[in-house]
């Protein structure tokens, strides 16, 4: 460790950490160590369906309901982190990121109106509940560094997926793509900047230690299970529990 937010990764680093010959920022090291999970998310049938437009309306409807439930908890976690911040700048950053999450919820509200979802009556899937329980427990009981480590993967993964899917769907066909608004939201400058801002906070507040790595990695695992859940529910033939 060379100070907060920067790591020197030696050739004999622990398994799962990429070798490096020069200093890496902490957020880069953690993301690189979870690229296997990021690839699993990117290649998951749900995300592939988003990319090529073949994802069923029912699966997307389930996803929107669950993601809205998740985002409300995510915004609460930002607020809890702000309350626990002793520095004005850190508090302001958390509050502004909370407001950005609230703006993201407006996209879900538009989808909910179109798809016929009552966002106030969503029953979370087990994957959703486990993820939000983890985030809120971390926000309530862990240090600010662990809170940011637990929240950063969602932002970085969606920014990464948004950029990837935007590149894949570039061209004249984008206008008729059924999930164009989703792709444009997460590939857009505002969301990309918010993800980078949270990563900057991680670099500033955290150091490389097991609890930070574990929080980041677990959140990435939660993301993969979250993407898998809508398809699993559809395959099981269950009805949308948010209705």
C-alpha positions as MATLAB code, in Angstrom:
seq = 'XXXXXXXXXXXXXXXXXXXXXXXXXXXXXXXXXXXXXXXXXXXXXXXXXXXXXXXXXXXXXXXXXXXXXXXXXXXXXXXXXXXXXXXXXXXXXXXXXXXXXXXXXXXXXXXXXXXXXXXXXXXXXXXXXXXXXXXXXXXXXXXXXXXXXXXXXXXXXXXXXXXXXXXXXXXXXXXXXXXXXXXXXXXXXXXXXXXXXXXXXXXXXXXXXXXXXXXXXXXXXXXXXXXXXXXXXXXXXXXXXXX';
ca = [
       0.000    0.000    0.000;
       1.354    3.398   -0.952;
      -1.297    5.490    0.772;
      -5.053    5.701    0.539;
      -6.447    4.702   -2.796;
      -3.216    3.459   -4.368;
      -1.876   -0.086   -4.414;
       1.305   -1.716   -5.592;
       0.426   -5.218   -6.750;
       3.407   -7.534   -6.456;
       4.027  -10.623   -8.608;
       3.187  -12.853   -5.669;
      -0.115  -11.104   -4.938;
      -2.971  -13.184   -3.643;
      -4.924  -15.261   -6.097;
      -7.492  -13.231   -7.941;
      -5.455  -10.050   -8.054;
      -3.882   -9.102  -11.369;
      -0.103   -8.688  -11.523;
       1.083   -5.140  -12.105;
       4.431   -3.480  -12.510;
       3.320   -0.038  -11.445;
       0.944    1.605   -9.025;
      -2.780    1.144   -9.530;
      -5.563    3.145   -8.015;
      -7.605    1.092   -5.585;
     -10.760    1.212   -7.702;
      -8.780   -0.111  -10.683;
      -7.323   -2.978   -8.686;
     -10.695   -4.014   -7.286;
     -12.381   -3.846  -10.694;
      -9.569   -5.794  -12.341;
      -9.807   -8.463   -9.631;
     -13.512   -8.902  -10.447;
     -13.312   -8.836  -14.233;
     -14.340  -12.483  -14.277;
     -17.673  -11.570  -12.687;
     -18.025   -8.532  -14.928;
     -17.564  -10.816  -17.942;
     -20.138  -13.244  -16.542;
     -22.601  -10.364  -16.248;
     -21.802   -9.062  -19.731;
     -22.275  -12.530  -21.232;
     -25.357  -13.458  -19.232;
     -28.428  -14.209  -21.398;
     -30.302  -11.363  -19.716;
     -27.688   -8.779  -20.717;
     -27.262  -10.344  -24.163;
     -31.025   -9.997  -24.585;
     -30.803   -6.335  -23.634;
     -28.016   -5.863  -26.161;
     -29.726   -7.439  -29.152;
     -33.270   -6.500  -28.192;
     -34.497  -10.085  -27.826;
     -35.075   -9.935  -24.063;
     -38.734  -10.708  -23.435;
     -41.027   -7.954  -22.249;
     -41.942  -10.091  -19.238;
     -38.309  -10.517  -18.147;
     -37.678   -6.804  -18.558;
     -40.820   -6.037  -16.584;
     -39.574   -8.218  -13.742;
     -36.160   -6.577  -13.904;
     -37.558   -3.032  -13.779;
     -39.642   -3.847  -10.701;
     -36.705   -5.415   -8.896;
     -34.263   -2.706   -9.915;
     -36.597    0.015   -8.660;
     -36.778   -1.775   -5.300;
     -32.987   -1.991   -5.312;
     -32.466    1.652   -6.263;
     -34.605    2.871   -3.391;
     -32.344    0.965   -0.995;
     -29.269    2.212   -2.862;
     -30.405    5.821   -2.438;
     -31.068    5.172    1.267;
     -27.543    3.803    1.645;
     -26.136    7.000    0.132;
     -28.186    9.012    2.613;
     -27.004    6.914    5.542;
     -23.407    7.351    4.426;
     -23.918   11.106    4.206;
     -25.254   11.203    7.759;
     -22.170    9.396    8.987;
     -19.730   11.654    7.140;
     -17.715   14.062    9.229;
     -16.303   16.039    6.282;
     -18.549   18.465    4.444;
     -17.149   17.554    1.028;
     -17.736   13.836    1.567;
     -21.252   14.463    2.843;
     -22.040   16.640   -0.161;
     -20.747   13.977   -2.554;
     -22.912   11.267   -1.006;
     -25.981   13.509   -1.121;
     -25.417   14.421   -4.749;
     -24.973   10.750   -5.645;
     -28.198    9.998   -3.770;
     -29.943   12.630   -5.876;
     -28.514   11.015   -9.017;
     -30.001    7.674   -7.922;
     -33.343    9.411   -7.461;
     -33.075   10.702  -11.026;
     -32.346    7.168  -12.198;
     -35.572    6.060  -10.545;
     -37.455    8.391  -12.882;
     -36.428    6.118  -15.764;
     -37.934    3.189  -13.885;
     -41.094    5.181  -13.229;
     -41.491    5.762  -16.964;
     -40.972    2.090  -17.658;
     -43.390    1.183  -14.861;
     -46.118    3.313  -16.407;
     -45.607    1.679  -19.789;
     -45.311   -1.858  -18.435;
     -48.060   -1.644  -15.827;
     -45.943   -2.026  -12.691;
     -46.928   -0.658   -9.288;
     -43.506    0.226   -7.890;
     -44.952    0.609   -4.394;
     -46.041   -3.038   -4.332;
     -42.875   -4.822   -5.422;
     -41.983   -7.976   -3.520;
     -38.223   -8.479   -3.825;
     -36.750  -11.691   -5.147;
     -34.305  -13.438   -2.855;
     -31.365  -12.119   -4.869;
     -32.690   -8.562   -4.581;
     -33.401   -8.855   -0.871;
     -29.965  -10.308   -0.137;
     -28.290   -7.489   -2.069;
     -30.252   -4.676   -0.423;
     -29.883   -6.229    3.035;
     -26.128   -6.314    2.499;
     -25.973   -2.693    1.349;
     -28.144   -1.329    4.153;
     -26.385   -3.352    6.849;
     -23.038   -2.128    5.544;
     -24.287    1.465    5.461;
     -25.555    1.154    9.045;
     -22.655   -0.627   10.691;
     -19.454   -0.486    8.602;
     -17.048    2.353    8.009;
     -17.393    4.768    5.135;
     -14.640    2.947    3.270;
     -16.553   -0.344    3.298;
     -19.791    1.417    2.382;
     -18.204    2.869   -0.739;
     -16.574   -0.472   -1.563;
     -19.995   -2.127   -1.392;
     -21.681    0.509   -3.569;
     -19.061    1.101   -6.245;
     -19.470   -2.219   -8.132;
     -23.061   -1.456   -9.139;
     -22.090    1.908  -10.577;
     -18.957    0.693  -12.342;
     -20.656   -2.406  -13.766;
     -23.613   -0.471  -15.173;
     -21.295    2.177  -16.615;
     -19.248   -0.584  -18.215;
     -22.306   -2.397  -19.569;
     -23.787    0.840  -20.841;
     -20.627    1.663  -22.781;
     -20.332   -1.893  -24.135;
     -23.950   -2.108  -25.253;
     -23.817    1.374  -26.744;
     -20.859    0.341  -28.889;
     -22.599   -2.885  -29.898;
     -25.785   -1.124  -30.956;
     -24.253    1.913  -32.634;
     -25.791    2.765  -35.980;
     -29.150    3.329  -37.560;
     -30.813    0.413  -35.770;
     -30.483    2.148  -32.382;
     -33.568    4.283  -32.992;
     -35.824    1.228  -33.091;
     -34.072   -0.751  -30.381;
     -36.609   -1.703  -27.672;
     -34.131   -0.993  -24.870;
     -32.560    2.115  -26.373;
     -33.401    4.318  -23.384;
     -31.784    1.869  -20.952;
     -28.608    1.716  -23.028;
     -28.449    5.473  -23.485;
     -29.013    6.122  -19.772;
     -26.123    3.970  -18.617;
     -23.772    4.912  -21.440;
     -24.563    8.606  -20.996;
     -22.183   11.173  -19.644;
     -24.098   11.833  -16.429;
     -24.085    8.221  -15.319;
     -20.478    7.671  -16.386;
     -19.447   10.737  -14.380;
     -21.359    9.540  -11.304;
     -19.611    6.156  -11.463;
     -16.220    7.830  -11.737;
     -17.077   10.128   -8.858;
     -17.899    7.206   -6.586;
     -14.667    5.491   -7.603;
     -12.803    8.671   -6.685;
     -14.438    8.574   -3.279;
     -13.339    4.959   -2.893;
      -9.759    5.904   -3.715;
      -9.862    8.739   -1.200;
     -11.532    6.955    1.717;
     -10.362    3.360    1.479;
      -7.169    1.360    1.663;
      -6.437   -2.087    0.336;
      -7.496   -4.517    3.059;
      -9.498   -7.756    3.149;
     -12.800   -6.190    4.218;
     -12.686   -3.776    1.281;
     -11.915   -6.526   -1.212;
     -14.623   -8.756    0.243;
     -17.296   -6.052    0.148;
     -16.490   -5.215   -3.464;
     -16.371   -8.835   -4.574;
     -19.580   -9.769   -2.797;
     -21.407   -6.857   -4.399;
     -20.235   -8.060   -7.812;
     -21.549  -11.537   -7.017;
     -24.860   -9.957   -6.043;
     -24.994   -8.173   -9.382;
     -24.651  -11.440  -11.286;
     -27.397  -13.089   -9.235;
     -29.573  -10.007   -9.720;
     -29.341  -10.276  -13.522;
     -30.061  -14.000  -13.375;
     -33.203  -13.675  -11.237;
     -35.718  -12.336  -13.808;
     -34.985  -15.132  -16.259;
     -35.096  -17.747  -13.516;
     -38.481  -16.458  -12.407;
     -39.811  -16.438  -15.959;
     -38.555  -19.961  -16.591;
     -40.240  -21.092  -13.390;
     -43.482  -19.688  -14.757;
     -44.249  -17.600  -11.697;
     -46.398  -14.496  -11.942;
     -44.937  -11.034  -11.507;
     -45.132  -10.446   -7.778;
     -45.203   -6.685   -8.111;
     -48.723   -6.791   -9.514;
];
